[in-house]
């Protein structure tokens, strides 16, 4: 649903509990467990990172009794349709000394020793 290639998912609680790892076999033992086994409840936040795409997603878990029959979960919010390079931003043509790295001349007036 989120177009992630190799996600790492952890509970966003500062403890670093990893639920899903992109490293093969690292979290296979978690596959049969329920979210509640990890203390995940209504209001818990998860952080999903896909380092291959430089893509991070914060997920808010919300409990609902209003799901359709045989539906276990629903994704609500803005999910990207396609992941790809971000559109180019206009760049400034302010080139100094043959460099376009954005470096500016020093404006320091203090005594240097």
Secondary structure, 3 states (H helix, E strand, C coil): CCCCCCCEEEECCCCCCEEECCCCCCCHHHCCCCHHHHCCCCCCEEEEEECCCCEEEEEECCCCCCCCCCCCCCCCCCCCCCCCCCCCCCCCCCCECCECCCCCCCCCCCCCC
